[in-house]
Amino acid sequence: MLLPDKFIEKYTRLLGSEATDFLETFNQEAVTGFRTNPLKKNQKSFADKIPNTPWGHYGKVSGKSAEHVSGLVYSQEPAAQMVAQVAAPEKGMKVLDLAAAPGGKSTQLLSYLDNTGLLVSNEISTKRSKILVENIERFGARNVIVTNESSQKLAKVFTDYFDLIVFDGPCSGEGMFRKDPAATQYWHEDYPAECADLQKEILVEAMKMLAPGGTLVYSTCTWAPEENEEVVEWLLSQYDYMDLVDIPKINGMVEGIDMPQVARMYPHHFKGEGQFVAKLQDSRPKQVPKVKSASSKLTKDQIKLWQDFAKKHLKIELDGFLQTFGDNLYLLPKELPDLSKLKIARNGLHLGTFKKNRFEPSFALGLALSSDDVEQFVEIDIEQFNKYVTGNVVSLEGSYTNGWYLVMIEGNGIGFAKVVGNTLKNNFPKGLRFNP
């Protein structure tokens, strides 16, 4: 790989005797990885586990596999997996992933939350927020809102609100050079300092949203001290109630530059790409924020249609409150403030759509439920799965009562569909269909 001369000079100076080993890694292949999803009922055994991680593995997964379509696995580079692992939210927490696309950190945070508490997953780019929504939907969590907003607008709604904020800042991307060699072309000597200015602007707003006693995890996928230790030093100087928390150095992580509490991941030490992580704790006494919750505005007919569907098809009661957007019904986590002034990309869990005198369950609901949660499900095999994802109907063996069924592949849901006679009608979203 052809690296910028100034980049080589900079890291030769910073890394000294390690510089040769570091620079040689750019001629090696990028390391790939994935995580399993603990929210899914049926787990599988995968080889090549990443040490000291609950769900991480080295290797690649196919986007056309049953494991991917059902949300059992999520592709994420090993070093990037360390950010949410450092954050490790406790169940019931209110969490913000401030720059969330494409969804690796958010889905991993959701793994820790286990359908409790709340995750607000934000992405300012409209295009990237759509990818984020798709990945979060596939993961099958019920306690997440996806917003498409600036940090300034979020701060006006969520003041002193979050127990944990994860901010993987927009950066110079040096740690991704092996994955994306084109990134070397827009790197220049002053680029890290320019990125640091943007990171500080966003952090000012993030700090407005951190509840007293909360935790901030700040990370980048770069090695530039300007964007890493120097930004952390700035945070500590601006907010004297914030304290650095020591991060255990696992799997080849090393200490920061003159800052031993933070963690750096270099490819000549850590089997992965580049990452920096810092964890800061708010030392102010914890307070319970006063939140004026949003209200549900369902009509009596809509309430009845949903309750009739739930009584007939679900074995569980979904926790949260119901809200409509047009003819669509959503389940939102409790204790949410009024979100009406924000751009929402995913308004909680999409339960389904009200049609004339009936309710039709959504694809998202089918991904969020297991066979234990429903009255009726149908398990299809891989051959039938390959037909189903192309948009074709599937012939079933055995006897079925007509109606809605949760469609299962390898023990995990991939949406609802109607069975009529011995035919499974196709309800796989047209925008997601593919040829295996």
CORZIUR-V981136 format. One record per residue. N is the residue number from 0. RES is the residue in three letters. SS is DSSP state (a for helix, b for strand, c for the rest). OMEGA is omega in radians with two decimals (999 if undefined). NEAR is the number of other ideal C-beta (glycine too) atoms within 12 Angstrom. Layout:
n:N res:RES ss:SS omega:OMEGA near:NEAR
n:N res:RES ss:SS omega:OMEGA near:NEAR
//
This chain:
n:0 res:MET ss:c omega:3.11 near:23
n:1 res:LEU ss:c omega:-3.12 near:15
n:2 res:LEU ss:c omega:3.09 near:26
n:3 res:PRO ss:c omega:-3.12 near:26
n:4 res:ASP ss:a omega:-3.11 near:15
n:5 res:LYS ss:a omega:3.08 near:20
n:6 res:PHE ss:a omega:3.13 near:34
n:7 res:ILE ss:a omega:-3.14 near:25
n:8 res:GLU ss:a omega:-3.08 near:15
n:9 res:LYS ss:a omega:-3.05 near:28
n:10 res:TYR ss:a omega:2.95 near:36
n:11 res:THR ss:a omega:3.12 near:19
n:12 res:ARG ss:a omega:-3.07 near:16
n:13 res:LEU ss:a omega:-3.01 near:27
n:14 res:LEU ss:a omega:3.06 near:26
n:15 res:GLY ss:a omega:-3.05 near:12
n:16 res:SER ss:a omega:3.12 near:11
n:17 res:GLU ss:a omega:-2.99 near:21
n:18 res:ALA ss:a omega:-3.12 near:23
n:19 res:THR ss:a omega:3.12 near:16
n:20 res:ASP ss:a omega:3.13 near:19
n:21 res:PHE ss:a omega:-3.08 near:35
n:22 res:LEU ss:a omega:3.11 near:29
n:23 res:GLU ss:a omega:-3.11 near:19
n:24 res:THR ss:a omega:-3.13 near:32
n:25 res:PHE ss:a omega:3.04 near:32
n:26 res:ASN ss:a omega:3.11 near:18
n:27 res:GLN ss:c omega:-3.14 near:19
n:28 res:GLU ss:c omega:3.04 near:16
n:29 res:ALA ss:c omega:3.13 near:28
n:30 res:VAL ss:c omega:3.13 near:35
n:31 res:THR ss:c omega:3.13 near:26
n:32 res:GLY ss:b omega:3.07 near:36
n:33 res:PHE ss:b omega:3.09 near:37
n:34 res:ARG ss:b omega:2.98 near:45
n:35 res:THR ss:b omega:-3.04 near:36
n:36 res:ASN ss:c omega:-3.10 near:43
n:37 res:PRO ss:c omega:3.12 near:26
n:38 res:LEU ss:c omega:-3.13 near:38
n:39 res:LYS ss:c omega:-3.05 near:41
n:40 res:LYS ss:c omega:-3.02 near:26
n:41 res:ASN ss:c omega:-3.13 near:25
n:42 res:GLN ss:c omega:3.07 near:19
n:43 res:LYS ss:c omega:3.11 near:23
n:44 res:SER ss:c omega:3.11 near:11
n:45 res:PHE ss:c omega:-3.12 near:23
n:46 res:ALA ss:c omega:3.01 near:10
n:47 res:ASP ss:c omega:3.14 near:19
n:48 res:LYS ss:b omega:3.03 near:22
n:49 res:ILE ss:c omega:-3.08 near:33
n:50 res:PRO ss:c omega:3.02 near:20
n:51 res:ASN ss:c omega:3.06 near:20
n:52 res:THR ss:c omega:-3.13 near:30
n:53 res:PRO ss:c omega:-3.00 near:20
n:54 res:TRP ss:c omega:-2.98 near:32
n:55 res:GLY ss:b omega:3.07 near:39
n:56 res:HIS ss:b omega:2.96 near:32
n:57 res:TYR ss:b omega:3.08 near:27
n:58 res:GLY ss:c omega:-3.12 near:24
n:59 res:LYS ss:c omega:3.01 near:21
n:60 res:VAL ss:c omega:3.14 near:28
n:61 res:SER ss:c omega:3.07 near:15
n:62 res:GLY ss:c omega:3.13 near:21
n:63 res:LYS ss:c omega:-3.10 near:18
n:64 res:SER ss:c omega:3.08 near:27
n:65 res:ALA ss:a omega:-3.14 near:34
n:66 res:GLU ss:a omega:-3.13 near:35
n:67 res:HIS ss:a omega:-3.08 near:34
n:68 res:VAL ss:a omega:-3.14 near:42
n:69 res:SER ss:c omega:3.12 near:45
n:70 res:GLY ss:c omega:-3.14 near:45
n:71 res:LEU ss:c omega:3.14 near:40
n:72 res:VAL ss:b omega:3.10 near:37
n:73 res:TYR ss:b omega:3.14 near:43
n:74 res:SER ss:b omega:3.10 near:33
n:75 res:GLN ss:c omega:-3.12 near:44
n:76 res:GLU ss:c omega:-3.00 near:38
n:77 res:PRO ss:a omega:-3.12 near:41
n:78 res:ALA ss:a omega:3.12 near:47
n:79 res:ALA ss:a omega:3.12 near:44
n:80 res:GLN ss:a omega:-3.08 near:47
n:81 res:MET ss:a omega:-3.07 near:49
n:82 res:VAL ss:a omega:3.14 near:42
n:83 res:ALA ss:a omega:3.11 near:41
n:84 res:GLN ss:a omega:3.04 near:39
n:85 res:VAL ss:a omega:-3.14 near:41
n:86 res:ALA ss:a omega:3.06 near:43
n:87 res:ALA ss:c omega:-3.11 near:29
n:88 res:PRO ss:c omega:3.04 near:35
n:89 res:GLU ss:c omega:3.12 near:18
n:90 res:LYS ss:c omega:3.11 near:21
n:91 res:GLY ss:c omega:-3.12 near:21
n:92 res:MET ss:c omega:2.97 near:33
n:93 res:LYS ss:b omega:-2.95 near:38
n:94 res:VAL ss:b omega:3.04 near:48
n:95 res:LEU ss:b omega:2.92 near:49
n:96 res:ASP ss:b omega:-2.87 near:45
n:97 res:LEU ss:c omega:3.12 near:46
n:98 res:ALA ss:c omega:-2.72 near:43
n:99 res:ALA ss:c omega:-3.04 near:44
n:100 res:ALA ss:c omega:0.09 near:32
n:101 res:PRO ss:c omega:3.04 near:31
n:102 res:GLY ss:c omega:-3.12 near:42
n:103 res:GLY ss:a omega:-3.13 near:42
n:104 res:LYS ss:a omega:-3.11 near:50
n:105 res:SER ss:a omega:-3.12 near:49
n:106 res:THR ss:a omega:3.10 near:45
n:107 res:GLN ss:a omega:3.05 near:45
n:108 res:LEU ss:a omega:3.10 near:49
n:109 res:LEU ss:a omega:3.09 near:50
n:110 res:SER ss:a omega:3.12 near:42
n:111 res:TYR ss:a omega:-3.08 near:35
n:112 res:LEU ss:a omega:3.05 near:36
n:113 res:ASP ss:c omega:3.10 near:23
n:114 res:ASN ss:c omega:3.02 near:32
n:115 res:THR ss:c omega:3.10 near:27
n:116 res:GLY ss:c omega:-3.05 near:32
n:117 res:LEU ss:b omega:2.92 near:39
n:118 res:LEU ss:b omega:2.92 near:50
n:119 res:VAL ss:b omega:-3.09 near:51
n:120 res:SER ss:b omega:-2.99 near:49
n:121 res:ASN ss:b omega:3.03 near:50
n:122 res:GLU ss:c omega:-3.05 near:40
n:123 res:ILE ss:c omega:3.14 near:29
n:124 res:SER ss:c omega:-3.14 near:21
n:125 res:THR ss:a omega:-3.13 near:19
n:126 res:LYS ss:a omega:-3.12 near:15
n:127 res:ARG ss:a omega:3.12 near:23
n:128 res:SER ss:a omega:3.10 near:31
n:129 res:LYS ss:a omega:3.08 near:21
n:130 res:ILE ss:a omega:3.10 near:25
n:131 res:LEU ss:a omega:3.13 near:37
n:132 res:VAL ss:a omega:-3.12 near:36
n:133 res:GLU ss:a omega:-3.12 near:31
n:134 res:ASN ss:a omega:3.12 near:40
n:135 res:ILE ss:a omega:3.11 near:48
n:136 res:GLU ss:a omega:-3.12 near:40
n:137 res:ARG ss:a omega:-3.11 near:40
n:138 res:PHE ss:a omega:2.99 near:48
n:139 res:GLY ss:c omega:3.11 near:40
n:140 res:ALA ss:c omega:-3.07 near:44
n:141 res:ARG ss:c omega:-2.94 near:39
n:142 res:ASN ss:c omega:-3.02 near:42
n:143 res:VAL ss:b omega:3.02 near:49
n:144 res:ILE ss:b omega:3.06 near:50
n:145 res:VAL ss:b omega:3.11 near:47
n:146 res:THR ss:b omega:-3.11 near:43
n:147 res:ASN ss:c omega:-2.95 near:31
n:148 res:GLU ss:c omega:2.97 near:34
n:149 res:SER ss:c omega:3.10 near:23
n:150 res:SER ss:a omega:-3.14 near:35
n:151 res:GLN ss:a omega:-3.13 near:22
n:152 res:LYS ss:a omega:3.08 near:22
n:153 res:LEU ss:a omega:-3.08 near:39
n:154 res:ALA ss:a omega:3.13 near:32
n:155 res:LYS ss:a omega:-3.11 near:20
n:156 res:VAL ss:a omega:-3.00 near:34
n:157 res:PHE ss:c omega:-3.13 near:40
n:158 res:THR ss:c omega:3.10 near:23
n:159 res:ASP ss:c omega:-2.92 near:28
n:160 res:TYR ss:c omega:-2.91 near:33
n:161 res:PHE ss:b omega:3.03 near:43
n:162 res:ASP ss:b omega:-3.09 near:38
n:163 res:LEU ss:b omega:3.03 near:43
n:164 res:ILE ss:b omega:3.05 near:50
n:165 res:VAL ss:b omega:3.14 near:47
n:166 res:PHE ss:b omega:3.03 near:45
n:167 res:ASP ss:b omega:-2.89 near:50
n:168 res:GLY ss:c omega:2.99 near:42
n:169 res:PRO ss:c omega:-2.96 near:31
n:170 res:CYS ss:c omega:-3.11 near:36
n:171 res:SER ss:c omega:2.97 near:39
n:172 res:GLY ss:c omega:-3.10 near:33
n:173 res:GLU ss:a omega:-3.12 near:45
n:174 res:GLY ss:a omega:-3.14 near:44
n:175 res:MET ss:a omega:-3.10 near:31
n:176 res:PHE ss:c omega:-3.13 near:35
n:177 res:ARG ss:c omega:3.12 near:33
n:178 res:LYS ss:c omega:-3.05 near:30
n:179 res:ASP ss:c omega:-3.09 near:20
n:180 res:PRO ss:a omega:3.14 near:20
n:181 res:ALA ss:a omega:-3.13 near:14
n:182 res:ALA ss:a omega:3.12 near:28
n:183 res:THR ss:a omega:-3.04 near:25
n:184 res:GLN ss:a omega:3.13 near:16
n:185 res:TYR ss:c omega:3.07 near:19
n:186 res:TRP ss:c omega:2.99 near:33
n:187 res:HIS ss:c omega:-2.97 near:20
n:188 res:GLU ss:c omega:-3.09 near:17
n:189 res:ASP ss:c omega:-3.06 near:17
n:190 res:TYR ss:a omega:3.13 near:28
n:191 res:PRO ss:a omega:3.14 near:37
n:192 res:ALA ss:a omega:3.09 near:21
n:193 res:GLU ss:a omega:3.11 near:21
n:194 res:CYS ss:a omega:-3.14 near:30
n:195 res:ALA ss:a omega:3.10 near:32
n:196 res:ASP ss:a omega:3.12 near:23
n:197 res:LEU ss:a omega:3.13 near:26
n:198 res:GLN ss:a omega:3.14 near:38
n:199 res:LYS ss:a omega:3.10 near:30
n:200 res:GLU ss:a omega:-3.11 near:22
n:201 res:ILE ss:a omega:-3.14 near:36
n:202 res:LEU ss:a omega:3.07 near:39
n:203 res:VAL ss:a omega:3.13 near:22
n:204 res:GLU ss:a omega:3.13 near:30
n:205 res:ALA ss:a omega:-3.11 near:46
n:206 res:MET ss:a omega:3.07 near:36
n:207 res:LYS ss:a omega:-3.06 near:27
n:208 res:MET ss:a omega:-3.12 near:41
n:209 res:LEU ss:b omega:3.12 near:44
n:210 res:ALA ss:b omega:3.02 near:32
n:211 res:PRO ss:b omega:-3.09 near:24
n:212 res:GLY ss:b omega:-3.09 near:23
n:213 res:GLY ss:b omega:-3.09 near:39
n:214 res:THR ss:b omega:3.05 near:36
n:215 res:LEU ss:b omega:3.00 near:43
n:216 res:VAL ss:b omega:-3.11 near:47
n:217 res:TYR ss:b omega:-3.11 near:49
n:218 res:SER ss:b omega:3.00 near:46
n:219 res:THR ss:b omega:3.02 near:47
n:220 res:CYS ss:c omega:3.12 near:40
n:221 res:THR ss:c omega:3.10 near:42
n:222 res:TRP ss:c omega:-3.04 near:44
n:223 res:ALA ss:c omega:3.12 near:37
n:224 res:PRO ss:c omega:3.14 near:30
n:225 res:GLU ss:c omega:-3.08 near:33
n:226 res:GLU ss:c omega:-3.03 near:42
n:227 res:ASN ss:c omega:-3.09 near:41
n:228 res:GLU ss:a omega:-3.11 near:33
n:229 res:GLU ss:a omega:3.05 near:30
n:230 res:VAL ss:a omega:3.10 near:41
n:231 res:VAL ss:a omega:3.08 near:43
n:232 res:GLU ss:a omega:3.10 near:27
n:233 res:TRP ss:a omega:3.11 near:26
n:234 res:LEU ss:a omega:-3.12 near:38
n:235 res:LEU ss:a omega:3.14 near:28
n:236 res:SER ss:a omega:-3.11 near:13
n:237 res:GLN ss:a omega:-3.05 near:17
n:238 res:TYR ss:c omega:-3.00 near:28
n:239 res:ASP ss:c omega:3.08 near:13
n:240 res:TYR ss:c omega:3.11 near:20
n:241 res:MET ss:b omega:3.13 near:31
n:242 res:ASP ss:b omega:3.07 near:21
n:243 res:LEU ss:b omega:3.07 near:29
n:244 res:VAL ss:b omega:-3.14 near:26
n:245 res:ASP ss:c omega:3.11 near:20
n:246 res:ILE ss:c omega:3.09 near:36
n:247 res:PRO ss:c omega:-3.08 near:19
n:248 res:LYS ss:c omega:-3.11 near:22
n:249 res:ILE ss:c omega:2.98 near:25
n:250 res:ASN ss:c omega:3.11 near:29
n:251 res:GLY ss:c omega:3.00 near:24
n:252 res:MET ss:c omega:3.07 near:33
n:253 res:VAL ss:b omega:3.13 near:28
n:254 res:GLU ss:b omega:3.08 near:25
n:255 res:GLY ss:b omega:3.13 near:34
n:256 res:ILE ss:c omega:-3.08 near:28
n:257 res:ASP ss:c omega:3.13 near:15
n:258 res:MET ss:b omega:-2.99 near:27
n:259 res:PRO ss:b omega:-3.08 near:19
n:260 res:GLN ss:b omega:-3.07 near:27
n:261 res:VAL ss:b omega:-3.09 near:39
n:262 res:ALA ss:b omega:3.04 near:42
n:263 res:ARG ss:b omega:3.07 near:45
n:264 res:MET ss:b omega:3.08 near:44
n:265 res:TYR ss:c omega:-3.09 near:37
n:266 res:PRO ss:c omega:3.06 near:38
n:267 res:HIS ss:c omega:3.04 near:29
n:268 res:HIS ss:c omega:-3.00 near:26
n:269 res:PHE ss:c omega:-3.13 near:35
n:270 res:LYS ss:c omega:-3.10 near:34
n:271 res:GLY ss:c omega:-3.13 near:40
n:272 res:GLU ss:c omega:-3.04 near:39
n:273 res:GLY ss:c omega:-3.14 near:45
n:274 res:GLN ss:b omega:3.01 near:50
n:275 res:PHE ss:b omega:3.12 near:49
n:276 res:VAL ss:b omega:3.01 near:50
n:277 res:ALA ss:b omega:3.13 near:47
n:278 res:LYS ss:b omega:-3.10 near:37
n:279 res:LEU ss:b omega:-3.09 near:41
n:280 res:GLN ss:b omega:3.06 near:30
n:281 res:ASP ss:b omega:-3.06 near:32
n:282 res:SER ss:c omega:3.13 near:19
n:283 res:ARG ss:c omega:3.11 near:18
n:284 res:PRO ss:c omega:3.13 near:11
n:285 res:LYS ss:c omega:3.08 near:17
n:286 res:GLN ss:c omega:3.06 near:17
n:287 res:VAL ss:c omega:-3.09 near:14
n:288 res:PRO ss:c omega:3.08 near:24
n:289 res:LYS ss:c omega:-3.08 near:12
n:290 res:VAL ss:c omega:3.02 near:23
n:291 res:LYS ss:c omega:-3.02 near:13
n:292 res:SER ss:c omega:3.06 near:19
n:293 res:ALA ss:c omega:-3.09 near:28
n:294 res:SER ss:c omega:3.09 near:16
n:295 res:SER ss:c omega:-3.06 near:22
n:296 res:LYS ss:c omega:3.13 near:17
n:297 res:LEU ss:c omega:3.03 near:25
n:298 res:THR ss:c omega:3.11 near:15
n:299 res:LYS ss:a omega:3.13 near:10
n:300 res:ASP ss:a omega:3.13 near:18
n:301 res:GLN ss:a omega:3.10 near:30
n:302 res:ILE ss:a omega:-3.12 near:19
n:303 res:LYS ss:a omega:-3.14 near:17
n:304 res:LEU ss:a omega:3.12 near:29
n:305 res:TRP ss:a omega:-3.12 near:35
n:306 res:GLN ss:a omega:3.10 near:21
n:307 res:ASP ss:a omega:3.13 near:18
n:308 res:PHE ss:a omega:-3.08 near:31
n:309 res:ALA ss:a omega:-3.12 near:28
n:310 res:LYS ss:a omega:-3.08 near:15
n:311 res:LYS ss:a omega:-2.94 near:20
n:312 res:HIS ss:a omega:-3.05 near:31
n:313 res:LEU ss:b omega:3.08 near:32
n:314 res:LYS ss:c omega:-3.08 near:18
n:315 res:ILE ss:c omega:3.02 near:20
n:316 res:GLU ss:c omega:-3.09 near:14
n:317 res:LEU ss:c omega:-3.07 near:32
n:318 res:ASP ss:c omega:-3.13 near:21
n:319 res:GLY ss:c omega:3.05 near:31
n:320 res:PHE ss:b omega:-3.01 near:24
n:321 res:LEU ss:b omega:3.10 near:35
n:322 res:GLN ss:b omega:3.13 near:32
n:323 res:THR ss:b omega:2.97 near:30
n:324 res:PHE ss:b omega:-2.96 near:24
n:325 res:GLY ss:c omega:3.12 near:13
n:326 res:ASP ss:c omega:-3.10 near:22
n:327 res:ASN ss:b omega:-3.12 near:29
n:328 res:LEU ss:b omega:-3.11 near:39
n:329 res:TYR ss:b omega:3.01 near:40
n:330 res:LEU ss:b omega:-3.12 near:40
n:331 res:LEU ss:b omega:3.05 near:36
n:332 res:PRO ss:c omega:3.13 near:37
n:333 res:LYS ss:c omega:3.07 near:25
n:334 res:GLU ss:c omega:3.04 near:29
n:335 res:LEU ss:c omega:3.00 near:36
n:336 res:PRO ss:c omega:3.11 near:32
n:337 res:ASP ss:c omega:-3.09 near:18
n:338 res:LEU ss:c omega:-2.99 near:36
n:339 res:SER ss:c omega:-3.13 near:16
n:340 res:LYS ss:c omega:-3.13 near:17
n:341 res:LEU ss:c omega:3.00 near:30
n:342 res:LYS ss:c omega:-3.07 near:23
n:343 res:ILE ss:b omega:3.10 near:34
n:344 res:ALA ss:b omega:3.08 near:37
n:345 res:ARG ss:b omega:-3.00 near:43
n:346 res:ASN ss:c omega:-3.08 near:35
n:347 res:GLY ss:c omega:-3.14 near:44
n:348 res:LEU ss:b omega:3.09 near:41
n:349 res:HIS ss:b omega:-3.10 near:40
n:350 res:LEU ss:b omega:-3.12 near:42
n:351 res:GLY ss:b omega:-3.01 near:36
n:352 res:THR ss:b omega:3.03 near:27
n:353 res:PHE ss:b omega:3.02 near:29
n:354 res:LYS ss:b omega:-3.12 near:16
n:355 res:LYS ss:c omega:3.09 near:10
n:356 res:ASN ss:c omega:3.10 near:12
n:357 res:ARG ss:b omega:3.08 near:21
n:358 res:PHE ss:b omega:3.12 near:34
n:359 res:GLU ss:b omega:-3.10 near:30
n:360 res:PRO ss:b omega:-3.10 near:43
n:361 res:SER ss:c omega:3.00 near:33
n:362 res:PHE ss:a omega:-3.11 near:36
n:363 res:ALA ss:a omega:3.13 near:39
n:364 res:LEU ss:a omega:3.12 near:41
n:365 res:GLY ss:a omega:3.09 near:43
n:366 res:LEU ss:a omega:-3.07 near:42
n:367 res:ALA ss:a omega:-3.08 near:46
n:368 res:LEU ss:c omega:3.06 near:45
n:369 res:SER ss:c omega:3.13 near:31
n:370 res:SER ss:a omega:3.11 near:26
n:371 res:ASP ss:a omega:-3.02 near:18
n:372 res:ASP ss:a omega:-3.00 near:30
n:373 res:VAL ss:b omega:3.11 near:31
n:374 res:GLU ss:c omega:-3.06 near:22
n:375 res:GLN ss:c omega:3.03 near:28
n:376 res:PHE ss:b omega:3.11 near:34
n:377 res:VAL ss:b omega:-3.14 near:39
n:378 res:GLU ss:b omega:3.09 near:29
n:379 res:ILE ss:b omega:3.13 near:37
n:380 res:ASP ss:c omega:-3.05 near:21
n:381 res:ILE ss:a omega:3.11 near:20
n:382 res:GLU ss:a omega:3.10 near:16
n:383 res:GLN ss:a omega:3.08 near:30
n:384 res:PHE ss:a omega:-3.14 near:33
n:385 res:ASN ss:a omega:3.05 near:23
n:386 res:LYS ss:a omega:-3.04 near:25
n:387 res:TYR ss:a omega:-3.08 near:38
n:388 res:VAL ss:c omega:3.04 near:33
n:389 res:THR ss:c omega:3.12 near:20
n:390 res:GLY ss:c omega:-3.12 near:20
n:391 res:ASN ss:c omega:3.02 near:23
n:392 res:VAL ss:c omega:-3.10 near:23
n:393 res:VAL ss:b omega:3.08 near:35
n:394 res:SER ss:b omega:-3.10 near:22
n:395 res:LEU ss:c omega:3.01 near:27
n:396 res:GLU ss:c omega:3.14 near:15
n:397 res:GLY ss:c omega:-3.06 near:12
n:398 res:SER ss:c omega:-3.12 near:10
n:399 res:TYR ss:c omega:2.97 near:24
n:400 res:THR ss:c omega:3.12 near:18
n:401 res:ASN ss:c omega:3.08 near:17
n:402 res:GLY ss:b omega:-3.13 near:25
n:403 res:TRP ss:b omega:3.10 near:36
n:404 res:TYR ss:b omega:2.95 near:35
n:405 res:LEU ss:b omega:-3.14 near:42
n:406 res:VAL ss:b omega:-3.07 near:45
n:407 res:MET ss:b omega:2.97 near:37
n:408 res:ILE ss:b omega:-3.11 near:41
n:409 res:GLU ss:c omega:3.03 near:28
n:410 res:GLY ss:c omega:-3.14 near:24
n:411 res:ASN ss:b omega:-3.02 near:41
n:412 res:GLY ss:b omega:3.02 near:43
n:413 res:ILE ss:b omega:3.07 near:48
n:414 res:GLY ss:b omega:3.07 near:45
n:415 res:PHE ss:b omega:3.02 near:42
n:416 res:ALA ss:b omega:3.12 near:39
n:417 res:LYS ss:b omega:2.98 near:28
n:418 res:VAL ss:b omega:3.07 near:29
n:419 res:VAL ss:b omega:-3.05 near:20
n:420 res:GLY ss:c omega:3.09 near:17
n:421 res:ASN ss:c omega:-3.11 near:17
n:422 res:THR ss:b omega:3.02 near:22
n:423 res:LEU ss:b omega:3.12 near:40
n:424 res:LYS ss:c omega:-3.09 near:28
n:425 res:ASN ss:c omega:3.11 near:30
n:426 res:ASN ss:c omega:3.11 near:36
n:427 res:PHE ss:c omega:-3.02 near:33
n:428 res:PRO ss:c omega:-3.09 near:25
n:429 res:LYS ss:a omega:-3.12 near:12
n:430 res:GLY ss:a omega:-3.12 near:12
n:431 res:LEU ss:a omega:-3.07 near:25
n:432 res:ARG ss:c omega:-3.13 near:22
n:433 res:PHE ss:c omega:3.05 near:20
n:434 res:ASN ss:c omega:-3.11 near:10
n:435 res:PRO ss:c omega:999 near:21
//
